[in-house]
Amino acid sequence: MKLLRKVVRNNRIAIIAGALVGVIGTRFMEDGNLLVSSVLVLLTSSIALALWLLSKWLFKI
């Protein structure tokens, strides 16, 4: 749990960027279902974090 907390704390920009993509994506959906919207936001923020960590690891930023 400490490792997850450290990863999230050190990479807030990637998480916020992914959440913004999810929020923008849910604005264009016809269905206003809150569960679908929240799952989409969590999914996009997790994917953004994973891509950010992968790029940091590949390019040694």
HTML snippet that shows the backbone in 3Dmol.js (N, CA, C, O; Angstrom):
<script src="https://3Dmol.org/build/3Dmol-min.js"></script>
<div id="view" style="width:600px;height:400px;position:relative"></div>
<script>
const pdb = `
ATOM      1  N   MET A   1       0.814  -1.186   0.000  1.00  0.00           N
ATOM      2  CA  MET A   1       0.000   0.000   0.000  1.00  0.00           C
ATOM      3  C   MET A   1       0.865   1.260   0.000  1.00  0.00           C
ATOM      4  O   MET A   1       0.495   2.269  -0.600  1.00  0.00           O
ATOM      5  N   LYS A   2       2.008   1.203   0.669  1.00  0.00           N
ATOM      6  CA  LYS A   2       2.892   2.359   0.696  1.00  0.00           C
ATOM      7  C   LYS A   2       3.470   2.645  -0.681  1.00  0.00           C
ATOM      8  O   LYS A   2       3.652   3.804  -1.052  1.00  0.00           O
ATOM      9  N   LEU A   3       3.758   1.592  -1.440  1.00  0.00           N
ATOM     10  CA  LEU A   3       4.291   1.780  -2.786  1.00  0.00           C
ATOM     11  C   LEU A   3       3.262   2.458  -3.685  1.00  0.00           C
ATOM     12  O   LEU A   3       3.604   3.359  -4.450  1.00  0.00           O
ATOM     13  N   LEU A   4       2.012   2.032  -3.595  1.00  0.00           N
ATOM     14  CA  LEU A   4       0.953   2.647  -4.399  1.00  0.00           C
ATOM     15  C   LEU A   4       0.771   4.113  -4.026  1.00  0.00           C
ATOM     16  O   LEU A   4       0.598   4.966  -4.897  1.00  0.00           O
ATOM     17  N   ARG A   5       0.809   4.399  -2.742  1.00  0.00           N
ATOM     18  CA  ARG A   5       0.667   5.785  -2.290  1.00  0.00           C
ATOM     19  C   ARG A   5       1.821   6.645  -2.806  1.00  0.00           C
ATOM     20  O   ARG A   5       1.615   7.793  -3.200  1.00  0.00           O
ATOM     21  N   LYS A   6       3.034   6.088  -2.803  1.00  0.00           N
ATOM     22  CA  LYS A   6       4.205   6.822  -3.292  1.00  0.00           C
ATOM     23  C   LYS A   6       4.109   7.068  -4.795  1.00  0.00           C
ATOM     24  O   LYS A   6       4.437   8.159  -5.263  1.00  0.00           O
ATOM     25  N   VAL A   7       3.666   6.072  -5.553  1.00  0.00           N
ATOM     26  CA  VAL A   7       3.535   6.207  -7.000  1.00  0.00           C
ATOM     27  C   VAL A   7       2.494   7.265  -7.346  1.00  0.00           C
ATOM     28  O   VAL A   7       2.712   8.095  -8.229  1.00  0.00           O
ATOM     29  N   VAL A   8       1.367   7.232  -6.651  1.00  0.00           N
ATOM     30  CA  VAL A   8       0.306   8.202  -6.920  1.00  0.00           C
ATOM     31  C   VAL A   8       0.759   9.605  -6.534  1.00  0.00           C
ATOM     32  O   VAL A   8       0.475  10.564  -7.252  1.00  0.00           O
ATOM     33  N   ARG A   9       1.447   9.734  -5.429  1.00  0.00           N
ATOM     34  CA  ARG A   9       1.888  11.047  -4.971  1.00  0.00           C
ATOM     35  C   ARG A   9       2.931  11.652  -5.907  1.00  0.00           C
ATOM     36  O   ARG A   9       2.941  12.867  -6.108  1.00  0.00           O
ATOM     37  N   ASN A  10       3.800  10.837  -6.479  1.00  0.00           N
ATOM     38  CA  ASN A  10       4.868  11.342  -7.335  1.00  0.00           C
ATOM     39  C   ASN A  10       4.427  11.577  -8.776  1.00  0.00           C
ATOM     40  O   ASN A  10       5.158  12.214  -9.534  1.00  0.00           O
ATOM     41  N   ASN A  11       3.272  11.091  -9.175  1.00  0.00           N
ATOM     42  CA  ASN A  11       2.825  11.194 -10.563  1.00  0.00           C
ATOM     43  C   ASN A  11       1.427  11.769 -10.662  1.00  0.00           C
ATOM     44  O   ASN A  11       0.597  11.251 -11.409  1.00  0.00           O
ATOM     45  N   ARG A  12       1.157  12.817  -9.931  1.00  0.00           N
ATOM     46  CA  ARG A  12      -0.177  13.411  -9.917  1.00  0.00           C
ATOM     47  C   ARG A  12      -0.552  14.033 -11.251  1.00  0.00           C
ATOM     48  O   ARG A  12      -1.727  14.043 -11.619  1.00  0.00           O
ATOM     49  N   ILE A  13       0.423  14.548 -11.975  1.00  0.00           N
ATOM     50  CA  ILE A  13       0.128  15.199 -13.254  1.00  0.00           C
ATOM     51  C   ILE A  13      -0.466  14.199 -14.241  1.00  0.00           C
ATOM     52  O   ILE A  13      -1.425  14.514 -14.944  1.00  0.00           O
ATOM     53  N   ALA A  14       0.099  13.000 -14.294  1.00  0.00           N
ATOM     54  CA  ALA A  14      -0.409  11.977 -15.209  1.00  0.00           C
ATOM     55  C   ALA A  14      -1.818  11.552 -14.819  1.00  0.00           C
ATOM     56  O   ALA A  14      -2.658  11.325 -15.690  1.00  0.00           O
ATOM     57  N   ILE A  15      -2.085  11.443 -13.539  1.00  0.00           N
ATOM     58  CA  ILE A  15      -3.413  11.037 -13.081  1.00  0.00           C
ATOM     59  C   ILE A  15      -4.441  12.121 -13.390  1.00  0.00           C
ATOM     60  O   ILE A  15      -5.551  11.822 -13.833  1.00  0.00           O
ATOM     61  N   ILE A  16      -4.074  13.367 -13.159  1.00  0.00           N
ATOM     62  CA  ILE A  16      -4.997  14.468 -13.439  1.00  0.00           C
ATOM     63  C   ILE A  16      -5.268  14.577 -14.936  1.00  0.00           C
ATOM     64  O   ILE A  16      -6.402  14.823 -15.347  1.00  0.00           O
ATOM     65  N   ALA A  17      -4.231  14.394 -15.750  1.00  0.00           N
ATOM     66  CA  ALA A  17      -4.414  14.449 -17.196  1.00  0.00           C
ATOM     67  C   ALA A  17      -5.343  13.324 -17.669  1.00  0.00           C
ATOM     68  O   ALA A  17      -6.214  13.556 -18.508  1.00  0.00           O
ATOM     69  N   GLY A  18      -5.168  12.134 -17.148  1.00  0.00           N
ATOM     70  CA  GLY A  18      -6.047  11.024 -17.511  1.00  0.00           C
ATOM     71  C   GLY A  18      -7.479  11.246 -17.060  1.00  0.00           C
ATOM     72  O   GLY A  18      -8.419  10.897 -17.773  1.00  0.00           O
ATOM     73  N   ALA A  19      -7.648  11.824 -15.881  1.00  0.00           N
ATOM     74  CA  ALA A  19      -8.993  12.112 -15.390  1.00  0.00           C
ATOM     75  C   ALA A  19      -9.667  13.169 -16.263  1.00  0.00           C
ATOM     76  O   ALA A  19     -10.866  13.086 -16.529  1.00  0.00           O
ATOM     77  N   LEU A  20      -8.902  14.154 -16.703  1.00  0.00           N
ATOM     78  CA  LEU A  20      -9.476  15.177 -17.585  1.00  0.00           C
ATOM     79  C   LEU A  20      -9.914  14.585 -18.918  1.00  0.00           C
ATOM     80  O   LEU A  20     -10.952  14.966 -19.459  1.00  0.00           O
ATOM     81  N   VAL A  21      -9.131  13.660 -19.443  1.00  0.00           N
ATOM     82  CA  VAL A  21      -9.521  12.988 -20.686  1.00  0.00           C
ATOM     83  C   VAL A  21     -10.824  12.215 -20.469  1.00  0.00           C
ATOM     84  O   VAL A  21     -11.708  12.230 -21.325  1.00  0.00           O
ATOM     85  N   GLY A  22     -10.938  11.546 -19.331  1.00  0.00           N
ATOM     86  CA  GLY A  22     -12.163  10.813 -19.025  1.00  0.00           C
ATOM     87  C   GLY A  22     -13.366  11.713 -18.856  1.00  0.00           C
ATOM     88  O   GLY A  22     -14.461  11.386 -19.313  1.00  0.00           O
ATOM     89  N   VAL A  23     -13.171  12.847 -18.200  1.00  0.00           N
ATOM     90  CA  VAL A  23     -14.280  13.796 -18.008  1.00  0.00           C
ATOM     91  C   VAL A  23     -14.734  14.359 -19.347  1.00  0.00           C
ATOM     92  O   VAL A  23     -15.932  14.476 -19.605  1.00  0.00           O
ATOM     93  N   ILE A  24     -13.779  14.704 -20.191  1.00  0.00           N
ATOM     94  CA  ILE A  24     -14.130  15.227 -21.509  1.00  0.00           C
ATOM     95  C   ILE A  24     -14.831  14.149 -22.332  1.00  0.00           C
ATOM     96  O   ILE A  24     -15.782  14.436 -23.059  1.00  0.00           O
ATOM     97  N   GLY A  25     -14.359  12.913 -22.215  1.00  0.00           N
ATOM     98  CA  GLY A  25     -14.981  11.814 -22.945  1.00  0.00           C
ATOM     99  C   GLY A  25     -16.406  11.541 -22.499  1.00  0.00           C
ATOM    100  O   GLY A  25     -17.250  11.178 -23.318  1.00  0.00           O
ATOM    101  N   THR A  26     -16.685  11.710 -21.222  1.00  0.00           N
ATOM    102  CA  THR A  26     -18.042  11.454 -20.741  1.00  0.00           C
ATOM    103  C   THR A  26     -18.996  12.596 -21.087  1.00  0.00           C
ATOM    104  O   THR A  26     -20.212  12.401 -21.060  1.00  0.00           O
ATOM    105  N   ARG A  27     -18.488  13.757 -21.404  1.00  0.00           N
ATOM    106  CA  ARG A  27     -19.354  14.882 -21.780  1.00  0.00           C
ATOM    107  C   ARG A  27     -20.075  14.611 -23.103  1.00  0.00           C
ATOM    108  O   ARG A  27     -21.164  15.138 -23.331  1.00  0.00           O
ATOM    109  N   PHE A  28     -19.485  13.806 -23.965  1.00  0.00           N
ATOM    110  CA  PHE A  28     -20.059  13.543 -25.278  1.00  0.00           C
ATOM    111  C   PHE A  28     -20.880  12.257 -25.320  1.00  0.00           C
ATOM    112  O   PHE A  28     -21.377  11.873 -26.379  1.00  0.00           O
ATOM    113  N   MET A  29     -21.023  11.595 -24.188  1.00  0.00           N
ATOM    114  CA  MET A  29     -21.834  10.384 -24.132  1.00  0.00           C
ATOM    115  C   MET A  29     -23.304  10.759 -24.012  1.00  0.00           C
ATOM    116  O   MET A  29     -23.647  11.737 -23.348  1.00  0.00           O
ATOM    117  N   GLU A  30     -24.157   9.995 -24.642  1.00  0.00           N
ATOM    118  CA  GLU A  30     -25.593  10.272 -24.573  1.00  0.00           C
ATOM    119  C   GLU A  30     -26.167   9.843 -23.229  1.00  0.00           C
ATOM    120  O   GLU A  30     -27.074  10.485 -22.699  1.00  0.00           O
ATOM    121  N   ASP A  31     -25.640   8.770 -22.690  1.00  0.00           N
ATOM    122  CA  ASP A  31     -26.134   8.242 -21.429  1.00  0.00           C
ATOM    123  C   ASP A  31     -25.518   9.030 -20.274  1.00  0.00           C
ATOM    124  O   ASP A  31     -24.304   9.234 -20.252  1.00  0.00           O
ATOM    125  N   GLY A  32     -26.308   9.463 -19.344  1.00  0.00           N
ATOM    126  CA  GLY A  32     -25.810  10.223 -18.211  1.00  0.00           C
ATOM    127  C   GLY A  32     -25.606   9.361 -16.987  1.00  0.00           C
ATOM    128  O   GLY A  32     -25.745   9.850 -15.866  1.00  0.00           O
ATOM    129  N   ASN A  33     -25.281   8.092 -17.164  1.00  0.00           N
ATOM    130  CA  ASN A  33     -25.130   7.158 -16.067  1.00  0.00           C
ATOM    131  C   ASN A  33     -23.872   7.500 -15.261  1.00  0.00           C
ATOM    132  O   ASN A  33     -22.777   7.569 -15.819  1.00  0.00           O
ATOM    133  N   LEU A  34     -24.026   7.712 -13.961  1.00  0.00           N
ATOM    134  CA  LEU A  34     -22.917   8.097 -13.107  1.00  0.00           C
ATOM    135  C   LEU A  34     -21.910   6.965 -12.946  1.00  0.00           C
ATOM    136  O   LEU A  34     -20.708   7.220 -12.877  1.00  0.00           O
ATOM    137  N   LEU A  35     -22.372   5.733 -12.885  1.00  0.00           N
ATOM    138  CA  LEU A  35     -21.462   4.592 -12.733  1.00  0.00           C
ATOM    139  C   LEU A  35     -20.563   4.458 -13.955  1.00  0.00           C
ATOM    140  O   LEU A  35     -19.357   4.250 -13.819  1.00  0.00           O
ATOM    141  N   VAL A  36     -21.130   4.574 -15.123  1.00  0.00           N
ATOM    142  CA  VAL A  36     -20.346   4.467 -16.353  1.00  0.00           C
ATOM    143  C   VAL A  36     -19.348   5.616 -16.438  1.00  0.00           C
ATOM    144  O   VAL A  36     -18.199   5.414 -16.833  1.00  0.00           O
ATOM    145  N   SER A  37     -19.771   6.799 -16.077  1.00  0.00           N
ATOM    146  CA  SER A  37     -18.890   7.963 -16.121  1.00  0.00           C
ATOM    147  C   SER A  37     -17.727   7.816 -15.155  1.00  0.00           C
ATOM    148  O   SER A  37     -16.584   8.087 -15.523  1.00  0.00           O
ATOM    149  N   SER A  38     -17.995   7.395 -13.934  1.00  0.00           N
ATOM    150  CA  SER A  38     -16.929   7.269 -12.947  1.00  0.00           C
ATOM    151  C   SER A  38     -15.959   6.141 -13.303  1.00  0.00           C
ATOM    152  O   SER A  38     -14.753   6.268 -13.089  1.00  0.00           O
ATOM    153  N   VAL A  39     -16.474   5.052 -13.840  1.00  0.00           N
ATOM    154  CA  VAL A  39     -15.593   3.959 -14.262  1.00  0.00           C
ATOM    155  C   VAL A  39     -14.713   4.406 -15.423  1.00  0.00           C
ATOM    156  O   VAL A  39     -13.534   4.056 -15.472  1.00  0.00           O
ATOM    157  N   LEU A  40     -15.264   5.165 -16.344  1.00  0.00           N
ATOM    158  CA  LEU A  40     -14.483   5.663 -17.473  1.00  0.00           C
ATOM    159  C   LEU A  40     -13.382   6.613 -17.002  1.00  0.00           C
ATOM    160  O   LEU A  40     -12.262   6.561 -17.510  1.00  0.00           O
ATOM    161  N   VAL A  41     -13.686   7.465 -16.052  1.00  0.00           N
ATOM    162  CA  VAL A  41     -12.679   8.392 -15.524  1.00  0.00           C
ATOM    163  C   VAL A  41     -11.581   7.617 -14.796  1.00  0.00           C
ATOM    164  O   VAL A  41     -10.400   7.917 -14.975  1.00  0.00           O
ATOM    165  N   LEU A  42     -11.942   6.639 -13.988  1.00  0.00           N
ATOM    166  CA  LEU A  42     -10.931   5.827 -13.305  1.00  0.00           C
ATOM    167  C   LEU A  42     -10.079   5.036 -14.293  1.00  0.00           C
ATOM    168  O   LEU A  42      -8.871   4.896 -14.105  1.00  0.00           O
ATOM    169  N   LEU A  43     -10.706   4.526 -15.334  1.00  0.00           N
ATOM    170  CA  LEU A  43      -9.992   3.755 -16.343  1.00  0.00           C
ATOM    171  C   LEU A  43      -8.994   4.625 -17.101  1.00  0.00           C
ATOM    172  O   LEU A  43      -7.844   4.227 -17.288  1.00  0.00           O
ATOM    173  N   THR A  44      -9.417   5.790 -17.532  1.00  0.00           N
ATOM    174  CA  THR A  44      -8.514   6.663 -18.285  1.00  0.00           C
ATOM    175  C   THR A  44      -7.383   7.192 -17.413  1.00  0.00           C
ATOM    176  O   THR A  44      -6.260   7.349 -17.893  1.00  0.00           O
ATOM    177  N   SER A  45      -7.656   7.466 -16.153  1.00  0.00           N
ATOM    178  CA  SER A  45      -6.571   7.933 -15.284  1.00  0.00           C
ATOM    179  C   SER A  45      -5.584   6.811 -14.989  1.00  0.00           C
ATOM    180  O   SER A  45      -4.385   7.065 -14.880  1.00  0.00           O
ATOM    181  N   SER A  46      -6.059   5.590 -14.859  1.00  0.00           N
ATOM    182  CA  SER A  46      -5.158   4.452 -14.647  1.00  0.00           C
ATOM    183  C   SER A  46      -4.313   4.183 -15.887  1.00  0.00           C
ATOM    184  O   SER A  46      -3.121   3.894 -15.779  1.00  0.00           O
ATOM    185  N   ILE A  47      -4.919   4.275 -17.050  1.00  0.00           N
ATOM    186  CA  ILE A  47      -4.170   4.069 -18.296  1.00  0.00           C
ATOM    187  C   ILE A  47      -3.130   5.163 -18.484  1.00  0.00           C
ATOM    188  O   ILE A  47      -2.009   4.885 -18.910  1.00  0.00           O
ATOM    189  N   ALA A  48      -3.486   6.394 -18.174  1.00  0.00           N
ATOM    190  CA  ALA A  48      -2.529   7.498 -18.296  1.00  0.00           C
ATOM    191  C   ALA A  48      -1.359   7.308 -17.336  1.00  0.00           C
ATOM    192  O   ALA A  48      -0.210   7.560 -17.701  1.00  0.00           O
ATOM    193  N   LEU A  49      -1.640   6.866 -16.117  1.00  0.00           N
ATOM    194  CA  LEU A  49      -0.571   6.610 -15.152  1.00  0.00           C
ATOM    195  C   LEU A  49       0.330   5.480 -15.633  1.00  0.00           C
ATOM    196  O   LEU A  49       1.552   5.576 -15.526  1.00  0.00           O
ATOM    197  N   ALA A  50      -0.258   4.419 -16.158  1.00  0.00           N
ATOM    198  CA  ALA A  50       0.543   3.292 -16.645  1.00  0.00           C
ATOM    199  C   ALA A  50       1.414   3.703 -17.828  1.00  0.00           C
ATOM    200  O   ALA A  50       2.582   3.322 -17.900  1.00  0.00           O
ATOM    201  N   LEU A  51       0.857   4.475 -18.750  1.00  0.00           N
ATOM    202  CA  LEU A  51       1.645   4.936 -19.896  1.00  0.00           C
ATOM    203  C   LEU A  51       2.759   5.877 -19.452  1.00  0.00           C
ATOM    204  O   LEU A  51       3.868   5.822 -19.985  1.00  0.00           O
ATOM    205  N   TRP A  52       2.474   6.732 -18.487  1.00  0.00           N
ATOM    206  CA  TRP A  52       3.493   7.652 -17.973  1.00  0.00           C
ATOM    207  C   TRP A  52       4.636   6.883 -17.318  1.00  0.00           C
ATOM    208  O   TRP A  52       5.805   7.186 -17.558  1.00  0.00           O
ATOM    209  N   LEU A  53       4.306   5.884 -16.486  1.00  0.00           N
ATOM    210  CA  LEU A  53       5.345   5.098 -15.825  1.00  0.00           C
ATOM    211  C   LEU A  53       6.139   4.275 -16.835  1.00  0.00           C
ATOM    212  O   LEU A  53       7.351   4.116 -16.693  1.00  0.00           O
ATOM    213  N   LEU A  54       5.462   3.755 -17.851  1.00  0.00           N
ATOM    214  CA  LEU A  54       6.150   2.998 -18.891  1.00  0.00           C
ATOM    215  C   LEU A  54       7.099   3.893 -19.677  1.00  0.00           C
ATOM    216  O   LEU A  54       8.225   3.495 -19.974  1.00  0.00           O
ATOM    217  N   SER A  55       6.653   5.090 -20.012  1.00  0.00           N
ATOM    218  CA  SER A  55       7.531   6.008 -20.749  1.00  0.00           C
ATOM    219  C   SER A  55       8.704   6.464 -19.887  1.00  0.00           C
ATOM    220  O   SER A  55       9.810   6.641 -20.397  1.00  0.00           O
ATOM    221  N   LYS A  56       8.479   6.657 -18.596  1.00  0.00           N
ATOM    222  CA  LYS A  56       9.580   7.017 -17.708  1.00  0.00           C
ATOM    223  C   LYS A  56      10.609   5.888 -17.632  1.00  0.00           C
ATOM    224  O   LYS A  56      11.816   6.125 -17.593  1.00  0.00           O
ATOM    225  N   TRP A  57      10.099   4.653 -17.612  1.00  0.00           N
ATOM    226  CA  TRP A  57      10.995   3.519 -17.523  1.00  0.00           C
ATOM    227  C   TRP A  57      11.763   3.297 -18.832  1.00  0.00           C
ATOM    228  O   TRP A  57      12.954   2.986 -18.806  1.00  0.00           O
ATOM    229  N   LEU A  58      11.087   3.456 -19.970  1.00  0.00           N
ATOM    230  CA  LEU A  58      11.733   3.248 -21.262  1.00  0.00           C
ATOM    231  C   LEU A  58      12.765   4.315 -21.589  1.00  0.00           C
ATOM    232  O   LEU A  58      13.855   4.009 -22.073  1.00  0.00           O
ATOM    233  N   PHE A  59      12.417   5.564 -21.322  1.00  0.00           N
ATOM    234  CA  PHE A  59      13.279   6.668 -21.713  1.00  0.00           C
ATOM    235  C   PHE A  59      14.118   7.209 -20.568  1.00  0.00           C
ATOM    236  O   PHE A  59      14.889   8.150 -20.759  1.00  0.00           O
ATOM    237  N   LYS A  60      13.980   6.629 -19.381  1.00  0.00           N
ATOM    238  CA  LYS A  60      14.766   7.014 -18.181  1.00  0.00           C
ATOM    239  C   LYS A  60      14.690   8.512 -17.911  1.00  0.00           C
ATOM    240  O   LYS A  60      15.710   9.179 -17.740  1.00  0.00           O
ATOM    241  N   ILE A  61      13.464   9.026 -17.876  1.00  0.00           N
ATOM    242  CA  ILE A  61      13.252  10.463 -17.614  1.00  0.00           C
ATOM    243  C   ILE A  61      13.519  10.740 -16.154  1.00  0.00           C
ATOM    244  O   ILE A  61      13.402  11.882 -15.710  1.00  0.00           O
TER     245      ILE A  61
END
`;
const viewer = $3Dmol.createViewer("view");
viewer.addModel(pdb, "pdb");
viewer.setStyle({}, {cartoon: {color: "spectrum"}});
viewer.zoomTo();
viewer.render();
</script>
